[in-house]
Amino acid sequence: MPDGKKGMKYNEWAANKSESSKKAQLRKDINQTIRIVSTYSEFLAFMEAKGYEIKNAEFGENSRKYITFRSPDMSRPVRGSAKSLGKNFTKERIKERIENKRQKAIFPSVHNKLIDTNAPNIAGNIGLQKWANKENLRL
C-alpha cells in the first residue's frame, strides 16, 4: 500500500463485504448494544448476555491496552483495536460513544423548536421566503 498500511487478506475482505465474517458480526453486535445501553458496565453485561467472553475491559494503570471479545463459535479472541476491528471499537472509543449518546439524550433536540421568522437573520432568507410562498404561508 502506498500509505504504508498493511491491507487485509482477500478472504477477510470478502467476508467483511458479505458481512458474514466473525469480525463483521462482532462489530454489528457492538453497535447494536451501544444503541441499547446507557453505561459502559451495562454494555459489558449485555455483550456477555449475547454469549461473548470479554477480557481486559477495565480502565486504569494496571489494565491491559486492548479489550478482547470471544464468542463460543470463534477459535481465537478478537482484539478491540483500531487495526483489528476499527477505530470505533477500542474500549476507550466504545465508552466514549456510550457517553456521547447519553449526552445527546440529556440535551433536547433543536429540531422541535419553533423558529422566529421575524428575526433579522431569517427575515431576508430567500429560501425561506420561497418555501413560505410554496406553502401559502405569510412570514
A tleap script that builds the chain and sets N, CA, C and O, in Angstrom:
source leaprc.protein.ff14SB
mol = sequence {
  NMET PRO ASP GLY LYS LYS GLY MET LYS TYR
  ASN GLU TRP ALA ALA ASN LYS SER GLU SER
  SER LYS LYS ALA GLN LEU ARG LYS ASP ILE
  ASN GLN THR ILE ARG ILE VAL SER THR TYR
  SER GLU PHE LEU ALA PHE MET GLU ALA LYS
  GLY TYR GLU ILE LYS ASN ALA GLU PHE GLY
  GLU ASN SER ARG LYS TYR ILE THR PHE ARG
  SER PRO ASP MET SER ARG PRO VAL ARG GLY
  SER ALA LYS SER LEU GLY LYS ASN PHE THR
  LYS GLU ARG ILE LYS GLU ARG ILE GLU ASN
  LYS ARG GLN LYS ALA ILE PHE PRO SER VAL
  HIE ASN LYS LEU ILE ASP THR ASN ALA PRO
  ASN ILE ALA GLY ASN ILE GLY LEU GLN LYS
  TRP ALA ASN LYS GLU ASN LEU ARG CLEU
}
set mol.1.N position { 0.838 -1.185 0.000 }
set mol.1.CA position { 0.000 0.000 0.000 }
set mol.1.C position { 0.882 1.248 0.000 }
set mol.1.O position { 1.903 1.274 0.687 }
set mol.2.N position { 0.513 2.269 -0.747 }
set mol.2.CA position { 1.327 3.489 -0.808 }
set mol.2.C position { 1.446 4.211 0.526 }
set mol.2.O position { 2.485 4.811 0.802 }
set mol.3.N position { 0.415 4.171 1.361 }
set mol.3.CA position { 0.463 4.904 2.627 }
set mol.3.C position { 1.181 4.121 3.733 }
set mol.3.O position { 1.261 4.594 4.867 }
set mol.4.N position { 1.693 2.951 3.421 }
set mol.4.CA position { 2.450 2.184 4.393 }
set mol.4.C position { 1.612 1.246 5.242 }
set mol.4.O position { 2.170 0.481 6.029 }
set mol.5.N position { 0.297 1.277 5.112 }
set mol.5.CA position { -0.554 0.399 5.907 }
set mol.5.C position { -0.643 -0.971 5.238 }
set mol.5.O position { -0.613 -1.090 4.013 }
set mol.6.N position { -0.751 -1.977 6.058 }
set mol.6.CA position { -0.895 -3.333 5.555 }
set mol.6.C position { -2.366 -3.582 5.256 }
set mol.6.O position { -3.232 -3.266 6.072 }
set mol.7.N position { -2.640 -4.129 4.122 }
set mol.7.CA position { -4.016 -4.435 3.758 }
set mol.7.C position { -4.473 -5.730 4.400 }
set mol.7.O position { -3.676 -6.454 4.995 }
set mol.8.N position { -5.774 -6.021 4.275 }
set mol.8.CA position { -6.281 -7.270 4.832 }
set mol.8.C position { -6.247 -8.361 3.771 }
set mol.8.O position { -6.196 -8.080 2.573 }
set mol.9.N position { -6.276 -9.574 4.215 }
set mol.9.CA position { -6.244 -10.716 3.304 }
set mol.9.C position { -7.552 -10.770 2.517 }
set mol.9.O position { -8.586 -10.277 2.966 }
set mol.10.N position { -7.483 -11.377 1.339 }
set mol.10.CA position { -8.646 -11.420 0.462 }
set mol.10.C position { -9.842 -12.089 1.122 }
set mol.10.O position { -10.958 -11.579 1.025 }
set mol.11.N position { -9.633 -13.223 1.793 }
set mol.11.CA position { -10.775 -13.928 2.392 }
set mol.11.C position { -11.422 -13.099 3.498 }
set mol.11.O position { -12.636 -13.171 3.689 }
set mol.12.N position { -10.624 -12.304 4.237 }
set mol.12.CA position { -11.195 -11.425 5.259 }
set mol.12.C position { -11.967 -10.282 4.597 }
set mol.12.O position { -13.049 -9.909 5.050 }
set mol.13.N position { -11.400 -9.732 3.524 }
set mol.13.CA position { -12.079 -8.654 2.787 }
set mol.13.C position { -13.411 -9.147 2.225 }
set mol.13.O position { -14.425 -8.459 2.342 }
set mol.14.N position { -13.413 -10.334 1.615 }
set mol.14.CA position { -14.627 -10.890 1.026 }
set mol.14.C position { -15.673 -11.183 2.097 }
set mol.14.O position { -16.863 -10.951 1.883 }
set mol.15.N position { -15.237 -11.688 3.239 }
set mol.15.CA position { -16.176 -11.980 4.332 }
set mol.15.C position { -16.756 -10.680 4.894 }
set mol.15.O position { -17.948 -10.623 5.198 }
set mol.16.N position { -15.932 -9.636 5.036 }
set mol.16.CA position { -16.434 -8.346 5.516 }
set mol.16.C position { -17.404 -7.728 4.526 }
set mol.16.O position { -18.386 -7.095 4.916 }
set mol.17.N position { -17.126 -7.915 3.250 }
set mol.17.CA position { -18.005 -7.364 2.219 }
set mol.17.C position { -19.386 -8.027 2.281 }
set mol.17.O position { -20.408 -7.359 2.128 }
set mol.18.N position { -19.405 -9.328 2.505 }
set mol.18.CA position { -20.681 -10.031 2.581 }
set mol.18.C position { -21.262 -10.001 3.991 }
set mol.18.O position { -22.356 -10.514 4.228 }
set mol.19.N position { -20.526 -9.396 4.929 }
set mol.19.CA position { -20.937 -9.281 6.332 }
set mol.19.C position { -21.209 -10.633 6.986 }
set mol.19.O position { -22.072 -10.753 7.856 }
set mol.20.N position { -20.463 -11.644 6.556 }
set mol.20.CA position { -20.655 -12.959 7.152 }
set mol.20.C position { -19.476 -13.357 8.046 }
set mol.20.O position { -19.475 -14.445 8.622 }
set mol.21.N position { -18.491 -12.496 8.160 }
set mol.21.CA position { -17.324 -12.845 8.971 }
set mol.21.C position { -17.629 -12.693 10.456 }
set mol.21.O position { -18.594 -12.036 10.846 }
set mol.22.N position { -16.798 -13.306 11.264 }
set mol.22.CA position { -16.950 -13.212 12.721 }
set mol.22.C position { -16.728 -11.779 13.187 }
set mol.22.O position { -17.425 -11.299 14.080 }
set mol.23.N position { -15.748 -11.089 12.578 }
set mol.23.CA position { -15.473 -9.705 12.960 }
set mol.23.C position { -16.630 -8.788 12.572 }
set mol.23.O position { -16.982 -7.882 13.327 }
set mol.24.N position { -17.215 -9.016 11.416 }
set mol.24.CA position { -18.357 -8.198 10.998 }
set mol.24.C position { -19.535 -8.406 11.940 }
set mol.24.O position { -20.235 -7.454 12.286 }
set mol.25.N position { -19.751 -9.644 12.352 }
set mol.25.CA position { -20.828 -9.938 13.306 }
set mol.25.C position { -20.546 -9.291 14.654 }
set mol.25.O position { -21.458 -8.775 15.300 }
set mol.26.N position { -19.286 -9.318 15.082 }
set mol.26.CA position { -18.900 -8.691 16.348 }
set mol.26.C position { -19.130 -7.178 16.288 }
set mol.26.O position { -19.668 -6.598 17.231 }
set mol.27.N position { -18.730 -6.541 15.193 }
set mol.27.CA position { -18.964 -5.100 15.030 }
set mol.27.C position { -20.462 -4.787 15.096 }
set mol.27.O position { -20.880 -3.825 15.740 }
set mol.28.N position { -21.249 -5.608 14.429 }
set mol.28.CA position { -22.700 -5.418 14.417 }
set mol.28.C position { -23.280 -5.552 15.826 }
set mol.28.O position { -24.121 -4.751 16.235 }
set mol.29.N position { -22.829 -6.567 16.566 }
set mol.29.CA position { -23.305 -6.768 17.942 }
set mol.29.C position { -22.894 -5.612 18.850 }
set mol.29.O position { -23.678 -5.173 19.691 }
set mol.30.N position { -21.671 -5.120 18.683 }
set mol.30.CA position { -21.207 -3.990 19.491 }
set mol.30.C position { -22.047 -2.754 19.200 }
set mol.30.O position { -22.475 -2.061 20.122 }
set mol.31.N position { -22.283 -2.477 17.925 }
set mol.31.CA position { -23.084 -1.299 17.556 }
set mol.31.C position { -24.512 -1.402 18.075 }
set mol.31.O position { -25.058 -0.421 18.579 }
set mol.32.N position { -25.118 -2.572 17.960 }
set mol.32.CA position { -26.478 -2.760 18.467 }
set mol.32.C position { -26.530 -2.581 19.978 }
set mol.32.O position { -27.467 -1.980 20.505 }
set mol.33.N position { -25.537 -3.095 20.665 }
set mol.33.CA position { -25.508 -2.993 22.121 }
set mol.33.C position { -25.310 -1.548 22.563 }
set mol.33.O position { -25.924 -1.111 23.536 }
set mol.34.N position { -24.466 -0.808 21.867 }
set mol.34.CA position { -24.247 0.601 22.210 }
set mol.34.C position { -25.542 1.383 22.086 }
set mol.34.O position { -25.798 2.275 22.895 }
set mol.35.N position { -26.359 1.073 21.100 }
set mol.35.CA position { -27.646 1.777 20.930 }
set mol.35.C position { -28.591 1.518 22.103 }
set mol.35.O position { -29.413 2.375 22.425 }
set mol.36.N position { -28.490 0.364 22.740 }
set mol.36.CA position { -29.412 -0.039 23.802 }
set mol.36.C position { -28.998 0.485 25.174 }
set mol.36.O position { -29.847 0.925 25.948 }
set mol.37.N position { -27.712 0.443 25.481 }
set mol.37.CA position { -27.236 0.687 26.845 }
set mol.37.C position { -27.007 2.166 27.135 }
set mol.37.O position { -26.956 3.001 26.231 }
set mol.38.N position { -26.870 2.465 28.441 }
set mol.38.CA position { -26.588 3.844 28.835 }
set mol.38.C position { -25.284 3.973 29.615 }
set mol.38.O position { -24.828 5.088 29.871 }
set mol.39.N position { -24.677 2.851 29.998 }
set mol.39.CA position { -23.381 2.901 30.686 }
set mol.39.C position { -22.459 1.817 30.130 }
set mol.39.O position { -22.900 0.858 29.497 }
set mol.40.N position { -21.173 2.000 30.388 }
set mol.40.CA position { -20.171 1.029 29.927 }
set mol.40.C position { -20.361 -0.313 30.619 }
set mol.40.O position { -20.199 -1.356 29.985 }
set mol.41.N position { -20.701 -0.312 31.901 }
set mol.41.CA position { -20.902 -1.576 32.614 }
set mol.41.C position { -22.117 -2.332 32.061 }
set mol.41.O position { -22.105 -3.561 31.995 }
set mol.42.N position { -23.159 -1.602 31.667 }
set mol.42.CA position { -24.309 -2.247 31.012 }
set mol.42.C position { -23.886 -2.855 29.684 }
set mol.42.O position { -24.333 -3.942 29.318 }
set mol.43.N position { -23.025 -2.149 28.967 }
set mol.43.CA position { -22.519 -2.657 27.688 }
set mol.43.C position { -21.845 -4.009 27.890 }
set mol.43.O position { -22.107 -4.957 27.150 }
set mol.44.N position { -20.976 -4.093 28.894 }
set mol.44.CA position { -20.264 -5.345 29.163 }
set mol.44.C position { -21.240 -6.461 29.529 }
set mol.44.O position { -21.093 -7.598 29.079 }
set mol.45.N position { -22.234 -6.129 30.347 }
set mol.45.CA position { -23.226 -7.134 30.753 }
set mol.45.C position { -24.042 -7.628 29.557 }
set mol.45.O position { -24.295 -8.826 29.434 }
set mol.46.N position { -24.455 -6.712 28.673 }
set mol.46.CA position { -25.239 -7.107 27.501 }
set mol.46.C position { -24.407 -7.963 26.542 }
set mol.46.O position { -24.910 -8.933 25.975 }
set mol.47.N position { -23.142 -7.602 26.364 }
set mol.47.CA position { -22.289 -8.390 25.469 }
set mol.47.C position { -22.068 -9.794 26.036 }
set mol.47.O position { -22.039 -10.771 25.288 }
set mol.48.N position { -21.914 -9.890 27.348 }
set mol.48.CA position { -21.782 -11.215 27.952 }
set mol.48.C position { -23.080 -11.998 27.833 }
set mol.48.O position { -23.054 -13.218 27.667 }
set mol.49.N position { -24.214 -11.312 27.917 }
set mol.49.CA position { -25.501 -11.976 27.747 }
set mol.49.C position { -25.676 -12.488 26.317 }
set mol.49.O position { -26.383 -13.470 26.090 }
set mol.50.N position { -25.034 -11.824 25.356 }
set mol.50.CA position { -25.087 -12.291 23.966 }
set mol.50.C position { -24.159 -13.470 23.725 }
set mol.50.O position { -24.149 -14.047 22.638 }
set mol.51.N position { -23.378 -13.828 24.743 }
set mol.51.CA position { -22.520 -15.001 24.634 }
set mol.51.C position { -21.047 -14.691 24.458 }
set mol.51.O position { -20.249 -15.610 24.276 }
set mol.52.N position { -20.666 -13.442 24.507 }
set mol.52.CA position { -19.257 -13.093 24.336 }
set mol.52.C position { -18.517 -13.187 25.657 }
set mol.52.O position { -19.026 -12.779 26.701 }
set mol.53.N position { -17.311 -13.729 25.599 }
set mol.53.CA position { -16.401 -13.716 26.738 }
set mol.53.C position { -15.544 -12.467 26.560 }
set mol.53.O position { -14.924 -12.281 25.513 }
set mol.54.N position { -15.508 -11.612 27.578 }
set mol.54.CA position { -14.806 -10.336 27.465 }
set mol.54.C position { -13.669 -10.302 28.473 }
set mol.54.O position { -13.851 -10.631 29.645 }
set mol.55.N position { -12.500 -9.900 28.004 }
set mol.55.CA position { -11.340 -9.756 28.882 }
set mol.55.C position { -10.740 -8.371 28.696 }
set mol.55.O position { -10.889 -7.747 27.646 }
set mol.56.N position { -10.064 -7.907 29.730 }
set mol.56.CA position { -9.336 -6.635 29.709 }
set mol.56.C position { -10.252 -5.446 29.448 }
set mol.56.O position { -9.874 -4.523 28.727 }
set mol.57.N position { -11.430 -5.456 30.013 }
set mol.57.CA position { -12.399 -4.388 29.795 }
set mol.57.C position { -12.228 -3.230 30.763 }
set mol.57.O position { -12.799 -2.159 30.554 }
set mol.58.N position { -11.448 -3.430 31.821 }
set mol.58.CA position { -11.325 -2.393 32.838 }
set mol.58.C position { -10.347 -1.302 32.399 }
set mol.58.O position { -9.514 -1.502 31.515 }
set mol.59.N position { -10.479 -0.136 33.051 }
set mol.59.CA position { -9.598 1.000 32.811 }
set mol.59.C position { -8.720 1.199 34.029 }
set mol.59.O position { -9.096 0.790 35.127 }
set mol.60.N position { -7.574 1.809 33.868 }
set mol.60.CA position { -6.699 2.098 34.994 }
set mol.60.C position { -5.246 1.833 34.654 }
set mol.60.O position { -4.906 1.448 33.535 }
set mol.61.N position { -4.390 2.053 35.657 }
set mol.61.CA position { -2.956 1.898 35.451 }
set mol.61.C position { -2.552 0.469 35.155 }
set mol.61.O position { -1.710 0.232 34.289 }
set mol.62.N position { -3.129 -0.476 35.848 }
set mol.62.CA position { -2.729 -1.877 35.716 }
set mol.62.C position { -3.536 -2.638 34.667 }
set mol.62.O position { -3.403 -3.856 34.553 }
set mol.63.N position { -4.362 -1.945 33.909 }
set mol.63.CA position { -5.198 -2.633 32.917 }
set mol.63.C position { -4.435 -2.814 31.608 }
set mol.63.O position { -3.481 -2.092 31.317 }
set mol.64.N position { -4.864 -3.759 30.858 }
set mol.64.CA position { -4.277 -4.022 29.541 }
set mol.64.C position { -4.772 -2.977 28.551 }
set mol.64.O position { -5.776 -2.306 28.789 }
set mol.65.N position { -4.066 -2.847 27.455 }
set mol.65.CA position { -4.381 -1.811 26.474 }
set mol.65.C position { -5.648 -2.132 25.673 }
set mol.65.O position { -6.465 -1.246 25.421 }
set mol.66.N position { -5.810 -3.387 25.278 }
set mol.66.CA position { -6.912 -3.749 24.386 }
set mol.66.C position { -7.932 -4.652 25.075 }
set mol.66.O position { -7.575 -5.572 25.810 }
set mol.67.N position { -9.196 -4.371 24.823 }
set mol.67.CA position { -10.273 -5.260 25.235 }
set mol.67.C position { -10.306 -6.415 24.228 }
set mol.67.O position { -9.991 -6.217 23.054 }
set mol.68.N position { -10.680 -7.601 24.669 }
set mol.68.CA position { -10.807 -8.723 23.739 }
set mol.68.C position { -12.191 -9.351 23.867 }
set mol.68.O position { -12.755 -9.443 24.958 }
set mol.69.N position { -12.717 -9.776 22.734 }
set mol.69.CA position { -14.026 -10.417 22.664 }
set mol.69.C position { -13.843 -11.804 22.076 }
set mol.69.O position { -13.027 -12.018 21.179 }
set mol.70.N position { -14.622 -12.745 22.604 }
set mol.70.CA position { -14.606 -14.090 22.048 }
set mol.70.C position { -15.984 -14.703 22.213 }
set mol.70.O position { -16.517 -14.770 23.321 }
set mol.71.N position { -16.549 -15.146 21.120 }
set mol.71.CA position { -17.829 -15.849 21.189 }
set mol.71.C position { -17.545 -17.350 21.135 }
set mol.71.O position { -16.445 -17.756 20.760 }
set mol.72.N position { -18.512 -18.166 21.502 }
set mol.72.CA position { -18.282 -19.615 21.504 }
set mol.72.C position { -17.895 -20.174 20.133 }
set mol.72.O position { -17.198 -21.185 20.059 }
set mol.73.N position { -18.334 -19.536 19.056 }
set mol.73.CA position { -18.006 -20.050 17.730 }
set mol.73.C position { -16.700 -19.485 17.162 }
set mol.73.O position { -16.347 -19.794 16.024 }
set mol.74.N position { -15.979 -18.665 17.930 }
set mol.74.CA position { -14.686 -18.136 17.493 }
set mol.74.C position { -13.569 -19.029 18.007 }
set mol.74.O position { -13.586 -19.445 19.166 }
set mol.75.N position { -12.610 -19.322 17.161 }
set mol.75.CA position { -11.482 -20.133 17.605 }
set mol.75.C position { -10.490 -19.303 18.410 }
set mol.75.O position { -9.810 -19.826 19.294 }
set mol.76.N position { -10.406 -17.995 18.101 }
set mol.76.CA position { -9.493 -17.100 18.805 }
set mol.76.C position { -10.222 -15.834 19.225 }
set mol.76.O position { -11.184 -15.431 18.571 }
set mol.77.N position { -9.783 -15.205 20.299 }
set mol.77.CA position { -10.387 -13.930 20.674 }
set mol.77.C position { -10.003 -12.836 19.683 }
set mol.77.O position { -8.969 -12.916 19.020 }
set mol.78.N position { -10.845 -11.820 19.595 }
set mol.78.CA position { -10.603 -10.693 18.694 }
set mol.78.C position { -10.319 -9.465 19.535 }
set mol.78.O position { -11.068 -9.135 20.455 }
set mol.79.N position { -9.244 -8.803 19.214 }
set mol.79.CA position { -8.849 -7.598 19.933 }
set mol.79.C position { -9.702 -6.422 19.496 }
set mol.79.O position { -10.015 -6.268 18.316 }
set mol.80.N position { -10.074 -5.596 20.462 }
set mol.80.CA position { -10.791 -4.365 20.154 }
set mol.80.C position { -9.794 -3.260 19.877 }
set mol.80.O position { -9.703 -2.294 20.634 }
set mol.81.N position { -9.047 -3.399 18.798 }
set mol.81.CA position { -8.042 -2.409 18.439 }
set mol.81.C position { -8.424 -1.767 17.108 }
set mol.81.O position { -9.253 -2.290 16.364 }
set mol.82.N position { -7.814 -0.642 16.830 }
set mol.82.CA position { -8.087 0.053 15.570 }
set mol.82.C position { -7.666 -0.801 14.387 }
set mol.82.O position { -8.303 -0.761 13.334 }
set mol.83.N position { -6.607 -1.567 14.548 }
set mol.83.CA position { -6.113 -2.407 13.459 }
set mol.83.C position { -7.022 -3.613 13.206 }
set mol.83.O position { -7.249 -3.994 12.057 }
set mol.84.N position { -7.536 -4.204 14.271 }
set mol.84.CA position { -8.311 -5.427 14.143 }
set mol.84.C position { -9.777 -5.180 13.778 }
set mol.84.O position { -10.272 -5.734 12.796 }
set mol.85.N position { -10.473 -4.350 14.562 }
set mol.85.CA position { -11.901 -4.109 14.337 }
set mol.85.C position { -12.195 -2.737 13.731 }
set mol.85.O position { -13.201 -2.561 13.044 }
set mol.86.N position { -11.328 -1.781 13.982 }
set mol.86.CA position { -11.551 -0.423 13.502 }
set mol.86.C position { -11.481 0.552 14.665 }
set mol.86.O position { -11.609 0.163 15.825 }
set mol.87.N position { -11.279 1.817 14.344 }
set mol.87.CA position { -11.038 2.811 15.392 }
set mol.87.C position { -12.240 3.056 16.290 }
set mol.87.O position { -12.066 3.563 17.398 }
set mol.88.N position { -13.440 2.722 15.866 }
set mol.88.CA position { -14.636 2.904 16.697 }
set mol.88.C position { -14.867 1.752 17.663 }
set mol.88.O position { -15.876 1.743 18.368 }
set mol.89.N position { -13.962 0.779 17.716 }
set mol.89.CA position { -14.202 -0.408 18.520 }
set mol.89.C position { -13.124 -0.654 19.573 }
set mol.89.O position { -12.999 -1.769 20.081 }
set mol.90.N position { -12.344 0.375 19.906 }
set mol.90.CA position { -11.430 0.273 21.037 }
set mol.90.C position { -12.240 0.489 22.305 }
set mol.90.O position { -13.331 1.055 22.237 }
set mol.91.N position { -11.742 0.055 23.462 }
set mol.91.CA position { -12.538 0.202 24.677 }
set mol.91.C position { -12.755 1.666 25.025 }
set mol.91.O position { -13.812 2.025 25.544 }
set mol.92.N position { -11.767 2.521 24.746 }
set mol.92.CA position { -11.934 3.954 25.012 }
set mol.92.C position { -13.022 4.538 24.120 }
set mol.92.O position { -13.866 5.310 24.577 }
set mol.93.N position { -12.995 4.162 22.840 }
set mol.93.CA position { -13.968 4.704 21.889 }
set mol.93.C position { -15.371 4.164 22.161 }
set mol.93.O position { -16.347 4.896 21.992 }
set mol.94.N position { -15.495 2.922 22.570 }
set mol.94.CA position { -16.808 2.354 22.907 }
set mol.94.C position { -17.408 3.119 24.084 }
set mol.94.O position { -18.579 3.497 24.058 }
set mol.95.N position { -16.593 3.343 25.118 }
set mol.95.CA position { -17.061 4.093 26.287 }
set mol.95.C position { -17.438 5.514 25.893 }
set mol.95.O position { -18.445 6.044 26.362 }
set mol.96.N position { -16.644 6.124 25.047 }
set mol.96.CA position { -16.920 7.485 24.574 }
set mol.96.C position { -18.219 7.545 23.776 }
set mol.96.O position { -19.003 8.480 23.936 }
set mol.97.N position { -18.448 6.557 22.924 }
set mol.97.CA position { -19.683 6.527 22.125 }
set mol.97.C position { -20.914 6.399 23.023 }
set mol.97.O position { -21.943 7.023 22.762 }
set mol.98.N position { -20.810 5.593 24.076 }
set mol.98.CA position { -21.932 5.434 25.015 }
set mol.98.C position { -22.176 6.744 25.750 }
set mol.98.O position { -23.324 7.165 25.896 }
set mol.99.N position { -21.117 7.392 26.213 }
set mol.99.CA position { -21.267 8.657 26.933 }
set mol.99.C position { -21.798 9.761 26.028 }
set mol.99.O position { -22.613 10.573 26.465 }
set mol.100.N position { -21.349 9.806 24.772 }
set mol.100.CA position { -21.854 10.808 23.824 }
set mol.100.C position { -23.335 10.607 23.546 }
set mol.100.O position { -24.085 11.573 23.401 }
set mol.101.N position { -23.748 9.360 23.473 }
set mol.101.CA position { -25.165 9.057 23.255 }
set mol.101.C position { -25.985 9.545 24.440 }
set mol.101.O position { -27.082 10.076 24.270 }
set mol.102.N position { -25.449 9.362 25.633 }
set mol.102.CA position { -26.133 9.807 26.842 }
set mol.102.C position { -26.197 11.328 26.887 }
set mol.102.O position { -27.206 11.886 27.321 }
set mol.103.N position { -25.145 12.007 26.450 }
set mol.103.CA position { -25.126 13.469 26.416 }
set mol.103.C position { -26.210 13.991 25.477 }
set mol.103.O position { -26.891 14.967 25.792 }
set mol.104.N position { -26.368 13.341 24.328 }
set mol.104.CA position { -27.390 13.766 23.370 }
set mol.104.C position { -28.788 13.594 23.947 }
set mol.104.O position { -29.683 14.390 23.660 }
set mol.105.N position { -28.979 12.559 24.758 }
set mol.105.CA position { -30.283 12.316 25.359 }
set mol.105.C position { -30.608 13.363 26.422 }
set mol.105.O position { -31.775 13.683 26.647 }
set mol.106.N position { -29.571 13.895 27.077 }
set mol.106.CA position { -29.788 14.893 28.119 }
set mol.106.C position { -30.224 16.222 27.520 }
set mol.106.O position { -31.124 16.874 28.049 }
set mol.107.N position { -29.602 16.626 26.430 }
set mol.107.CA position { -29.928 17.894 25.801 }
set mol.107.C position { -31.016 17.676 24.753 }
set mol.107.O position { -30.846 16.841 23.865 }
set mol.108.N position { -32.127 18.404 24.835 }
set mol.108.CA position { -33.209 18.206 23.878 }
set mol.108.C position { -32.790 18.610 22.467 }
set mol.108.O position { -31.894 19.431 22.270 }
set mol.109.N position { -33.442 18.029 21.535 }
set mol.109.CA position { -33.155 18.298 20.135 }
set mol.109.C position { -33.623 19.687 19.739 }
set mol.109.O position { -34.636 20.177 20.238 }
set mol.110.N position { -32.881 20.318 18.843 }
set mol.110.CA position { -33.236 21.649 18.365 }
set mol.110.C position { -34.329 21.556 17.301 }
set mol.110.O position { -34.997 22.548 17.011 }
set mol.111.N position { -34.511 20.393 16.730 }
set mol.111.CA position { -35.456 20.230 15.628 }
set mol.111.C position { -36.900 20.511 16.028 }
set mol.111.O position { -37.711 20.865 15.171 }
set mol.112.N position { -37.236 20.365 17.279 }
set mol.112.CA position { -38.616 20.534 17.719 }
set mol.112.C position { -38.940 21.961 18.157 }
set mol.112.O position { -40.041 22.217 18.645 }
set mol.113.N position { -38.020 22.873 17.995 }
set mol.113.CA position { -38.232 24.237 18.435 }
set mol.113.C position { -38.825 25.076 17.316 }
set mol.113.O position { -38.564 24.832 16.138 }
set mol.114.N position { -39.625 26.063 17.692 }
set mol.114.CA position { -40.192 26.982 16.721 }
set mol.114.C position { -39.144 28.003 16.322 }
set mol.114.O position { -38.272 28.349 17.119 }
set mol.115.N position { -39.228 28.484 15.094 }
set mol.115.CA position { -38.279 29.465 14.593 }
set mol.115.C position { -38.989 30.800 14.470 }
set mol.115.O position { -40.074 30.886 13.896 }
set mol.116.N position { -38.374 31.832 15.008 }
set mol.116.CA position { -38.912 33.184 14.891 }
set mol.116.C position { -38.560 33.702 13.505 }
set mol.116.O position { -37.409 34.049 13.243 }
set mol.117.N position { -39.540 33.755 12.624 }
set mol.117.CA position { -39.281 34.166 11.244 }
set mol.117.C position { -39.100 35.668 11.107 }
set mol.117.O position { -38.747 36.143 10.028 }
set mol.118.N position { -39.327 36.414 12.150 }
set mol.118.CA position { -39.119 37.858 12.100 }
set mol.118.C position { -37.704 38.251 12.519 }
set mol.118.O position { -37.347 39.428 12.475 }
set mol.119.N position { -36.911 37.287 12.917 }
set mol.119.CA position { -35.525 37.576 13.304 }
set mol.119.C position { -34.781 38.109 12.089 }
set mol.119.O position { -35.035 37.658 10.972 }
set mol.120.N position { -33.863 39.062 12.279 }
set mol.120.CA position { -33.177 39.686 11.143 }
set mol.120.C position { -32.403 38.713 10.266 }
set mol.120.O position { -32.352 38.891 9.049 }
set mol.121.N position { -31.807 37.702 10.851 }
set mol.121.CA position { -31.034 36.770 10.033 }
set mol.121.C position { -31.914 35.811 9.232 }
set mol.121.O position { -31.430 35.179 8.292 }
set mol.122.N position { -33.176 35.692 9.579 }
set mol.122.CA position { -34.080 34.787 8.860 }
set mol.122.C position { -35.020 35.553 7.938 }
set mol.122.O position { -35.424 35.026 6.901 }
set mol.123.N position { -35.371 36.769 8.288 }
set mol.123.CA position { -36.337 37.546 7.507 }
set mol.123.C position { -35.876 37.746 6.077 }
set mol.123.O position { -36.706 37.771 5.168 }
set mol.124.N position { -34.577 37.890 5.849 }
set mol.124.CA position { -34.073 38.108 4.497 }
set mol.124.C position { -33.690 36.829 3.778 }
set mol.124.O position { -33.088 36.894 2.706 }
set mol.125.N position { -34.009 35.693 4.317 }
set mol.125.CA position { -33.631 34.414 3.735 }
set mol.125.C position { -34.506 34.101 2.536 }
set mol.125.O position { -35.715 33.912 2.673 }
set mol.126.N position { -33.896 34.048 1.365 }
set mol.126.CA position { -34.635 33.819 0.113 }
set mol.126.C position { -35.239 32.420 0.087 }
set mol.126.O position { -36.376 32.248 -0.353 }
set mol.127.N position { -34.492 31.415 0.553 }
set mol.127.CA position { -35.000 30.047 0.564 }
set mol.127.C position { -36.227 29.908 1.443 }
set mol.127.O position { -37.172 29.204 1.085 }
set mol.128.N position { -36.223 30.571 2.588 }
set mol.128.CA position { -37.366 30.539 3.494 }
set mol.128.C position { -38.568 31.232 2.872 }
set mol.128.O position { -39.699 30.770 3.023 }
set mol.129.N position { -38.334 32.329 2.178 }
set mol.129.CA position { -39.425 33.048 1.515 }
set mol.129.C position { -40.040 32.196 0.400 }
set mol.129.O position { -41.261 32.163 0.248 }
set mol.130.N position { -39.192 31.505 -0.384 }
set mol.130.CA position { -39.707 30.627 -1.442 }
set mol.130.C position { -40.544 29.501 -0.844 }
set mol.130.O position { -41.605 29.162 -1.367 }
set mol.131.N position { -40.057 28.920 0.264 }
set mol.131.CA position { -40.788 27.849 0.924 }
set mol.131.C position { -42.132 28.347 1.431 }
set mol.131.O position { -43.146 27.666 1.277 }
set mol.132.N position { -42.146 29.538 2.038 }
set mol.132.CA position { -43.386 30.111 2.570 }
set mol.132.C position { -44.383 30.379 1.450 }
set mol.132.O position { -45.579 30.131 1.604 }
set mol.133.N position { -43.890 30.887 0.323 }
set mol.133.CA position { -44.779 31.143 -0.818 }
set mol.133.C position { -45.352 29.838 -1.368 }
set mol.133.O position { -46.522 29.781 -1.745 }
set mol.134.N position { -44.532 28.797 -1.414 }
set mol.134.CA position { -44.987 27.497 -1.905 }
set mol.134.C position { -46.034 26.900 -0.973 }
set mol.134.O position { -46.977 26.258 -1.438 }
set mol.135.N position { -45.884 27.101 0.338 }
set mol.135.CA position { -46.818 26.572 1.328 }
set mol.135.C position { -47.978 27.534 1.624 }
set mol.135.O position { -48.819 27.247 2.476 }
set mol.136.N position { -48.020 28.658 0.930 }
set mol.136.CA position { -49.035 29.704 1.131 }
set mol.136.C position { -49.043 30.202 2.570 }
set mol.136.O position { -50.099 30.346 3.185 }
set mol.137.N position { -47.860 30.461 3.094 }
set mol.137.CA position { -47.716 30.995 4.436 }
set mol.137.C position { -47.276 32.448 4.372 }
set mol.137.O position { -46.663 32.875 3.393 }
set mol.138.N position { -47.584 33.199 5.405 }
set mol.138.CA position { -47.159 34.588 5.484 }
set mol.138.C position { -46.076 34.698 6.552 }
set mol.138.O position { -46.266 34.263 7.688 }
set mol.139.N position { -44.945 35.279 6.181 }
set mol.139.CA position { -43.860 35.458 7.143 }
set mol.139.C position { -43.933 36.795 7.812 }
set mol.139.O position { -43.093 37.112 8.653 }
savepdb mol mol.pdb
quit
